[in-house]
Amino acid sequence: MSAEDSLAVSMLVILAIAGATLMTIFFSLLRNAGKKDELEELLREEPEVSDDPEAEPAGGEPESRQPWEKDADWWRK
């Protein structure tokens, strides 16, 4: 086998490895495309709204503000 033949054979081996890698990726994508993720379903559920005042987030409006402090939603105006 000459030097030119070894170059061609090595390129064919590289192309075969690249093709096998792509086929493996596509096969795994097709195999997992129909499966639904349980976490996705949990995230899509609506959170329950509670009337309990203790259930409100703790980061509400502060009682007293200093004169130099901006409102929390200053960027919305």
QUIJO-V971509 format. One record per pair of residues at least 12 apart in sequence whose C-alpha atoms are under 10 Angstrom apart, sorted by the first residue. I is the first residue (numbers start at 1). J is the second residue. D is the distance in whole Angstrom. If there is no record, write none. Layout:
# QUIJO-V971509
I,J,D + I,J,D
This chain:
# QUIJO-V971509
60,72,10
